Amino acid sequence: MADTGTKTRPRAALKTARPPLYKVILVNDDFTPRDFVVQILKAEFRMSEDQSRRVMITAHTKGSCVVAVFTREVAEDKATRATDMARKEGFPLLFTTEPEA
Ligand code: TYC
């Protein structure tokens, strides 16, 4: 095969450049009002009204939906904050995180 000129970087350098990513997942439930879910998505994840409604409806119909992907700390922080906002209003809405791939 022809030499493409691409050099393999050391493992340590690659790891520093790309930390593992985590998905924030919105979980459906039977009690949280749709509009409240949309408000949370807009507030915590800075999503538009349109995007928020699509994600909410996907979770509603399929059971869950990936909201966004972040580094682990950011993903866990956002999932906790969003879940806490719902708890304060007495809703069982849940955001979880899991490693990507
Ligand atoms: N299923 C809820 C209802 O019908 C709305 C909802 C959607 C709740 C998505 C949670 O992640 C969720 N009121």
py3Dmol code that shows the C-alpha trace and the ligand (Angstrom):
import py3Dmol

protein = """\
ATOM      1  CA  MET A   1       0.000   0.000   0.000  1.00  0.00           C
ATOM      2  CA  ALA A   2       1.215   3.523  -0.762  1.00  0.00           C
ATOM      3  CA  ASP A   3       2.571   5.650   2.075  1.00  0.00           C
ATOM      4  CA  THR A   4      -0.160   8.187   2.906  1.00  0.00           C
ATOM      5  CA  GLY A   5       2.192  10.202   5.073  1.00  0.00           C
ATOM      6  CA  THR A   6      -0.089   9.683   8.111  1.00  0.00           C
ATOM      7  CA  LYS A   7       1.871   9.009  11.289  1.00  0.00           C
ATOM      8  CA  THR A   8       0.544   7.014  14.212  1.00  0.00           C
ATOM      9  CA  ARG A   9       0.548   9.048  17.398  1.00  0.00           C
ATOM     10  CA  PRO A  10       1.540   7.502  20.750  1.00  0.00           C
ATOM     11  CA  ARG A  11      -1.383   6.125  22.792  1.00  0.00           C
ATOM     12  CA  ALA A  12      -0.894   8.694  25.574  1.00  0.00           C
ATOM     13  CA  ALA A  13      -1.161  11.604  23.156  1.00  0.00           C
ATOM     14  CA  LEU A  14      -4.362  10.197  21.618  1.00  0.00           C
ATOM     15  CA  LYS A  15      -5.983   9.719  25.030  1.00  0.00           C
ATOM     16  CA  THR A  16      -5.206  13.284  26.068  1.00  0.00           C
ATOM     17  CA  ALA A  17      -6.644  14.633  22.857  1.00  0.00           C
ATOM     18  CA  ARG A  18      -9.921  12.690  23.070  1.00  0.00           C
ATOM     19  CA  PRO A  19     -11.402  11.915  26.478  1.00  0.00           C
ATOM     20  CA  PRO A  20     -14.127   9.234  26.581  1.00  0.00           C
ATOM     21  CA  LEU A  21     -17.601  10.631  25.936  1.00  0.00           C
ATOM     22  CA  TYR A  22     -20.844   9.931  27.795  1.00  0.00           C
ATOM     23  CA  LYS A  23     -24.410  10.099  26.575  1.00  0.00           C
ATOM     24  CA  VAL A  24     -27.095  11.887  28.577  1.00  0.00           C
ATOM     25  CA  ILE A  25     -30.304   9.862  28.206  1.00  0.00           C
ATOM     26  CA  LEU A  26     -33.849  11.102  28.790  1.00  0.00           C
ATOM     27  CA  VAL A  27     -36.082   8.349  30.221  1.00  0.00           C
ATOM     28  CA  ASN A  28     -39.860   8.296  29.672  1.00  0.00           C
ATOM     29  CA  ASP A  29     -42.387   8.099  32.503  1.00  0.00           C
ATOM     30  CA  ASP A  30     -46.185   8.305  32.732  1.00  0.00           C
ATOM     31  CA  PHE A  31     -46.428  11.373  34.977  1.00  0.00           C
ATOM     32  CA  THR A  32     -44.158  14.244  33.940  1.00  0.00           C
ATOM     33  CA  PRO A  33     -46.032  16.702  31.696  1.00  0.00           C
ATOM     34  CA  ARG A  34     -44.694  16.981  28.143  1.00  0.00           C
ATOM     35  CA  ASP A  35     -44.285  20.750  28.354  1.00  0.00           C
ATOM     36  CA  PHE A  36     -42.267  20.436  31.557  1.00  0.00           C
ATOM     37  CA  VAL A  37     -39.853  18.000  29.856  1.00  0.00           C
ATOM     38  CA  VAL A  38     -39.440  20.514  27.024  1.00  0.00           C
ATOM     39  CA  GLN A  39     -38.723  23.343  29.502  1.00  0.00           C
ATOM     40  CA  ILE A  40     -36.007  21.274  31.211  1.00  0.00           C
ATOM     41  CA  LEU A  41     -34.348  20.379  27.912  1.00  0.00           C
ATOM     42  CA  LYS A  42     -34.304  24.033  26.881  1.00  0.00           C
ATOM     43  CA  ALA A  43     -32.981  25.246  30.243  1.00  0.00           C
ATOM     44  CA  GLU A  44     -30.281  22.679  30.995  1.00  0.00           C
ATOM     45  CA  PHE A  45     -29.223  21.588  27.513  1.00  0.00           C
ATOM     46  CA  ARG A  46     -29.708  24.892  25.679  1.00  0.00           C
ATOM     47  CA  MET A  47     -31.811  23.189  23.014  1.00  0.00           C
ATOM     48  CA  SER A  48     -34.321  25.014  20.814  1.00  0.00           C
ATOM     49  CA  GLU A  49     -38.078  24.548  21.300  1.00  0.00           C
ATOM     50  CA  ASP A  50     -38.135  22.413  18.148  1.00  0.00           C
ATOM     51  CA  GLN A  51     -35.230  20.143  19.128  1.00  0.00           C
ATOM     52  CA  SER A  52     -36.585  19.798  22.649  1.00  0.00           C
ATOM     53  CA  ARG A  53     -40.008  18.679  21.397  1.00  0.00           C
ATOM     54  CA  ARG A  54     -38.461  16.109  19.054  1.00  0.00           C
ATOM     55  CA  VAL A  55     -36.310  14.625  21.829  1.00  0.00           C
ATOM     56  CA  MET A  56     -39.249  14.599  24.277  1.00  0.00           C
ATOM     57  CA  ILE A  57     -41.545  12.861  21.746  1.00  0.00           C
ATOM     58  CA  THR A  58     -38.851  10.292  20.899  1.00  0.00           C
ATOM     59  CA  ALA A  59     -38.431   9.411  24.596  1.00  0.00           C
ATOM     60  CA  HIS A  60     -42.220   9.351  24.992  1.00  0.00           C
ATOM     61  CA  THR A  61     -42.750   6.902  22.114  1.00  0.00           C
ATOM     62  CA  LYS A  62     -39.570   4.775  22.343  1.00  0.00           C
ATOM     63  CA  GLY A  63     -38.946   4.788  26.093  1.00  0.00           C
ATOM     64  CA  SER A  64     -35.743   6.831  26.036  1.00  0.00           C
ATOM     65  CA  CYS A  65     -33.736   9.220  23.870  1.00  0.00           C
ATOM     66  CA  VAL A  66     -30.130  10.404  23.744  1.00  0.00           C
ATOM     67  CA  VAL A  67     -30.135  14.129  24.533  1.00  0.00           C
ATOM     68  CA  ALA A  68     -26.455  14.949  23.939  1.00  0.00           C
ATOM     69  CA  VAL A  69     -22.896  13.720  24.435  1.00  0.00           C
ATOM     70  CA  PHE A  70     -20.308  15.265  26.767  1.00  0.00           C
ATOM     71  CA  THR A  71     -17.216  14.383  28.780  1.00  0.00           C
ATOM     72  CA  ARG A  72     -18.122  12.278  31.844  1.00  0.00           C
ATOM     73  CA  GLU A  73     -18.130  15.097  34.410  1.00  0.00           C
ATOM     74  CA  VAL A  74     -20.250  17.411  32.281  1.00  0.00           C
ATOM     75  CA  ALA A  75     -22.690  14.608  31.347  1.00  0.00           C
ATOM     76  CA  GLU A  76     -23.162  13.540  34.990  1.00  0.00           C
ATOM     77  CA  ASP A  77     -23.512  17.131  36.182  1.00  0.00           C
ATOM     78  CA  LYS A  78     -26.157  17.986  33.593  1.00  0.00           C
ATOM     79  CA  ALA A  79     -28.092  14.755  34.174  1.00  0.00           C
ATOM     80  CA  THR A  80     -28.114  15.396  37.948  1.00  0.00           C
ATOM     81  CA  ARG A  81     -29.137  19.044  37.599  1.00  0.00           C
ATOM     82  CA  ALA A  82     -31.945  18.238  35.145  1.00  0.00           C
ATOM     83  CA  THR A  83     -33.243  15.365  37.329  1.00  0.00           C
ATOM     84  CA  ASP A  84     -33.110  17.581  40.444  1.00  0.00           C
ATOM     85  CA  MET A  85     -35.112  20.338  38.713  1.00  0.00           C
ATOM     86  CA  ALA A  86     -37.876  17.788  38.109  1.00  0.00           C
ATOM     87  CA  ARG A  87     -37.726  16.448  41.711  1.00  0.00           C
ATOM     88  CA  LYS A  88     -38.187  19.988  43.046  1.00  0.00           C
ATOM     89  CA  GLU A  89     -41.478  20.144  41.128  1.00  0.00           C
ATOM     90  CA  GLY A  90     -42.463  16.669  42.323  1.00  0.00           C
ATOM     91  CA  PHE A  91     -42.024  14.853  38.981  1.00  0.00           C
ATOM     92  CA  PRO A  92     -40.277  11.472  38.522  1.00  0.00           C
ATOM     93  CA  LEU A  93     -38.472  12.595  35.334  1.00  0.00           C
ATOM     94  CA  LEU A  94     -35.087  10.874  35.018  1.00  0.00           C
ATOM     95  CA  PHE A  95     -31.883  11.652  33.110  1.00  0.00           C
ATOM     96  CA  THR A  96     -29.147   9.000  33.128  1.00  0.00           C
ATOM     97  CA  THR A  97     -25.660   8.766  31.624  1.00  0.00           C
ATOM     98  CA  GLU A  98     -23.783   5.962  29.903  1.00  0.00           C
ATOM     99  CA  PRO A  99     -20.481   5.665  28.053  1.00  0.00           C
ATOM    100  CA  GLU A 100     -20.710   6.209  24.307  1.00  0.00           C
ATOM    101  CA  ALA A 101     -20.163   2.954  22.325  1.00  0.00           C
TER     102      ALA A 101
END
"""
ligand_1 = """\
13
TYC
N -44.910 10.398 28.914
C -45.135 11.713 29.473
C -46.623 12.080 29.317
O -47.320 11.466 28.534
C -44.276 12.791 28.807
C -42.825 12.467 28.908
C -42.022 12.439 27.757
C -42.234 12.179 30.144
C -40.682 12.133 27.814
C -40.877 11.870 30.212
O -38.789 11.552 29.140
C -40.110 11.849 29.066
N -47.072 13.098 30.036
"""
view = py3Dmol.view(width=600, height=400)
view.addModel(protein, "pdb")
view.setStyle({"model": 0}, {"cartoon": {"style": "trace"}})
view.addModel(ligand_1, "xyz")
view.setStyle({"model": 1}, {"stick": {}})
view.zoomTo()
view.show()
